[in-house]
Amino acid sequence: MMAMFLKVFRFETTEEVPVPVAHLTVRAKDGIYLRVTLRDGLDTISKQIRE
């Protein structure tokens, strides 16, 4: 599923800077904010996903 999202959408960071917190894995304290936009030329694929 993640591969399908990466194929169709572009993920970019926003102005919010993540603050690392050490657990078993390193995570951001308040999450990681991403801007998600359709990749260029993928209108046909996005229509198929919605159907």
DSSP file (Angstrom, degrees, kcal/mol; ACC not computed):
  #  RESIDUE AA STRUCTURE BP1 BP2  ACC     N-H-->O    O-->H-N    N-H-->O    O-->H-N    TCO  KAPPA ALPHA  PHI   PSI    X-CA   Y-CA   Z-CA
    1    1 A M     >        0   0    0      0, 0.0     4,-2.1     0, 0.0     3,-0.2   0.000 360.0 360.0 360.0 -42.7    0.0    0.0    0.0
    2    2 A M  H  >  +     0   0    0      1,-0.2     4,-2.5     2,-0.2     5,-0.2   0.885 360.0  55.5 -61.9 -37.5    2.8    2.4    0.9
    3    3 A A  H  > S+     0   0    0      1,-0.2     4,-1.7     2,-0.2    -1,-0.2   0.880 106.3  51.3 -62.0 -37.4    4.4    1.8   -2.6
    4    4 A M  H  > S+     0   0    0      2,-0.2     4,-1.8     1,-0.2     5,-0.2   0.919 110.1  48.9 -65.9 -43.1    1.1    2.8   -4.2
    5    5 A F  H  X S+     0   0    0     -4,-2.1     4,-3.3     1,-0.2    -2,-0.2   0.922 111.6  49.2 -60.8 -43.9    1.0    6.0   -2.2
    6    6 A L  H  < S+     0   0    0     -4,-2.5    -1,-0.2     1,-0.2    -2,-0.2   0.813 110.0  52.2 -67.4 -29.5    4.6    6.8   -3.1
    7    7 A K  H  < S+     0   0    0     -4,-1.7    -1,-0.2    -5,-0.2    -2,-0.2   0.874 121.5  30.1 -70.9 -37.7    3.9    6.2   -6.8
    8    8 A V  H  < S+     0   0    0     -4,-1.8    31,-2.7    -5,-0.1     2,-0.3   0.828 118.4  48.9 -93.6 -36.7    0.9    8.5   -6.9
    9    9 A F  E  <  -A   38   0A   0     -4,-3.3     2,-0.5    29,-0.2    29,-0.2  -0.743  66.4-137.1-112.6 154.5    1.7   11.2   -4.3
   10   10 A R  E     -A   37   0A   0     27,-3.6    27,-2.1    -2,-0.3     2,-0.5  -0.926  19.3-154.1-104.5 131.8    4.7   13.4   -3.5
   11   11 A F  E     +A   36   0A   0     -2,-0.5     2,-0.3    25,-0.2    25,-0.2  -0.934  18.7 171.6-109.9 125.7    5.5   13.7    0.2
   12   12 A E  E     -A   35   0A   0     23,-2.1    23,-3.3    -2,-0.5     2,-0.1  -0.954  32.9-111.9-130.6 150.2    7.4   16.9    1.4
   13   13 A T  E     -A   34   0A   0     -2,-0.3    21,-0.2    21,-0.2     2,-0.1  -0.433  30.4-142.1 -75.0 157.1    8.2   18.1    4.9
   14   14 A T        -     0   0    0     19,-1.1    -1,-0.1     2,-0.3    19,-0.1  -0.306  38.4 -82.0-103.2-167.8    6.5   21.3    6.1
   15   15 A E  S    S+     0   0    0     -2,-0.1     2,-0.4     2,-0.1    -2,-0.0   0.699 100.5 101.2 -72.1 -18.8    7.9   24.1    8.2
   16   16 A E        -     0   0    0      1,-0.0    -2,-0.3    17,-0.0    17,-0.3  -0.545  67.5-147.2 -70.0 122.2    7.3   22.1   11.4
   17   17 A V        -     0   0    0     -2,-0.4     2,-0.1    -4,-0.1    -2,-0.1  -0.819  16.3-124.7 -94.3 122.7   10.7   20.6   12.5
   18   18 A P        -     0   0    0      0, 0.0    14,-0.1     0, 0.0    10,-0.0  -0.398  14.5-142.3 -67.7 141.3   10.4   17.2   14.2
   19   19 A V        -     0   0    0     12,-0.3    10,-3.2    -2,-0.1    12,-0.2  -0.920  21.9-128.5-104.0 114.3   11.9   16.8   17.6
   20   20 A P  E     -B   28   0B   0      0, 0.0     2,-0.4     0, 0.0     8,-0.2  -0.345  23.8-170.7 -66.3 140.9   13.5   13.4   18.0
   21   21 A V  E     -B   27   0B   0      6,-3.1     6,-2.1     4,-0.1     2,-0.5  -0.998  21.7-127.3-131.2 126.7   12.5   11.3   21.1
   22   22 A A  E     +B   26   0B   0     -2,-0.4     4,-0.2     4,-0.2     2,-0.2  -0.635  47.8 137.4 -80.6 122.4   14.4    8.1   21.9
   23   23 A H  S    S-     0   0    0      2,-1.2     3,-0.1    -2,-0.5    -1,-0.0  -0.360  83.7 -56.8-126.9-148.0   12.3    5.1   22.5
   24   24 A L  S    S+     0   0    0     -2,-0.2     2,-0.3     1,-0.1    -2,-0.1   0.863 138.2  21.7 -65.4 -34.0   13.0    1.6   21.1
   25   25 A T  S    S-     0   0    0     -4,-0.1    -2,-1.2     0, 0.0     2,-0.5  -0.867 101.3 -99.1-122.3 162.9   13.0    3.5   17.8
   26   26 A V  E     +B   22   0B   0     -2,-0.3     2,-0.3    -4,-0.2    -4,-0.2  -0.729  50.0 170.1 -86.0 127.0   13.6    7.2   17.3
   27   27 A R  E     -B   21   0B   0     -6,-2.1    -6,-3.1    -2,-0.5     2,-0.4  -0.842  38.4-100.6-129.1 164.9   10.3    9.1   16.8
   28   28 A A  E >   -B   20   0B   0     -2,-0.3     3,-1.1    -8,-0.2     4,-0.1  -0.744  28.8-131.2 -87.3 138.3    9.3   12.7   16.6
   29   29 A K  T 3  S+     0   0    0    -10,-3.2    -1,-0.1    -2,-0.4     3,-0.1   0.900 104.9  21.5 -55.3 -47.8    7.8   14.0   19.8
   30   30 A D  T 3  S-     0   0    0      1,-0.4    -1,-0.3   -11,-0.1     2,-0.1   0.071 120.9 -97.8-110.8  22.8    4.7   15.6   18.1
   31   31 A G    <   -     0   0    0     -3,-1.1     2,-0.5   -12,-0.2    -1,-0.4  -0.214  42.8 -77.4  87.3 176.7    4.7   13.6   14.9
   32   32 A I        -     0   0    0     -4,-0.1     2,-0.4   -14,-0.1   -15,-0.1  -0.978  39.9-141.9-120.0 120.6    6.1   14.5   11.5
   33   33 A Y        -     0   0    0     -2,-0.5   -19,-1.1   -17,-0.3     2,-0.4  -0.677  22.9-176.3 -85.2 130.7    4.1   16.9    9.4
   34   34 A L  E     -A   13   0A   0     -2,-0.4     2,-0.6   -21,-0.2   -21,-0.2  -0.959  24.2-139.1-127.3 145.8    4.0   16.2    5.7
   35   35 A R  E     -A   12   0A   0    -23,-3.3   -23,-2.1    -2,-0.4     2,-0.5  -0.919  23.8-159.7 -99.3 125.1    2.5   18.0    2.7
   36   36 A V  E     +A   11   0A   0     -2,-0.6     2,-0.3   -25,-0.2   -25,-0.2  -0.932  17.7 165.5-114.0 121.8    1.0   15.4    0.3
   37   37 A T  E     -A   10   0A   0    -27,-2.1   -27,-3.6    -2,-0.5     2,-0.1  -0.946  40.7 -99.2-132.3 153.8    0.3   16.4   -3.3
   38   38 A L  E     -A    9   0A   0     -2,-0.3   -29,-0.2   -29,-0.2     2,-0.1  -0.449  42.4-115.2 -66.6 142.0   -0.5   14.4   -6.5
   39   39 A R    >   -     0   0    0    -31,-2.7     3,-1.2     1,-0.1    -1,-0.1  -0.456  44.3 -85.1 -72.6 153.6    2.5   13.8   -8.7
   40   40 A D  T 3  S+     0   0    0      1,-0.2    -1,-0.1    -2,-0.1     0, 0.0  -0.315 110.1  14.2 -61.3 138.7    2.4   15.5  -12.1
   41   41 A G  T 3  S+     0   0    0     -3,-0.1     3,-0.3     1,-0.1    -1,-0.2   0.637  92.6 109.8  76.4  15.4    0.5   13.6  -14.9
   42   42 A L    <>  +     0   0    0     -3,-1.2     4,-2.3     1,-0.2     5,-0.2   0.088  31.3 114.5-112.1  24.4   -1.2   11.2  -12.6
   43   43 A D  H  > S+     0   0    0      1,-0.2     4,-1.8     2,-0.2    -1,-0.2   0.873  77.8  53.8 -60.2 -37.0   -4.8   12.4  -12.8
   44   44 A T  H  > S+     0   0    0     -3,-0.3     4,-1.8     1,-0.2    -1,-0.2   0.916 109.2  47.1 -64.6 -44.0   -5.8    9.2  -14.5
   45   45 A I  H  > S+     0   0    0      1,-0.2     4,-2.1     2,-0.2    -1,-0.2   0.907 109.6  53.3 -65.2 -41.8   -4.4    7.0  -11.7
   46   46 A S  H  X S+     0   0    0     -4,-2.3     4,-1.7     1,-0.2    -1,-0.2   0.867 107.3  52.0 -64.3 -34.2   -6.0    9.1   -9.0
   47   47 A K  H  X S+     0   0    0     -4,-1.8     4,-0.9     1,-0.2    -1,-0.2   0.899 108.8  50.9 -65.8 -39.7   -9.4    8.7  -10.8
   48   48 A Q  H  < S+     0   0    0     -4,-1.8     3,-0.4     1,-0.2    -2,-0.2   0.879 107.9  52.8 -64.6 -38.1   -8.9    4.9  -10.8
   49   49 A I  H  < S+     0   0    0     -4,-2.1    -1,-0.2     1,-0.2    -2,-0.2   0.891 107.1  52.0 -65.6 -39.2   -8.1    4.9   -7.1
   50   50 A R  H  <        0   0    0     -4,-1.7    -1,-0.2     1,-0.2    -2,-0.2   0.714 360.0 360.0 -71.2 -20.6  -11.3    6.8   -6.2
   51   51 A E     <        0   0    0     -4,-0.9    -1,-0.2    -3,-0.4    -2,-0.2   0.478 360.0 360.0 -78.6 360.0  -13.5    4.3   -8.1
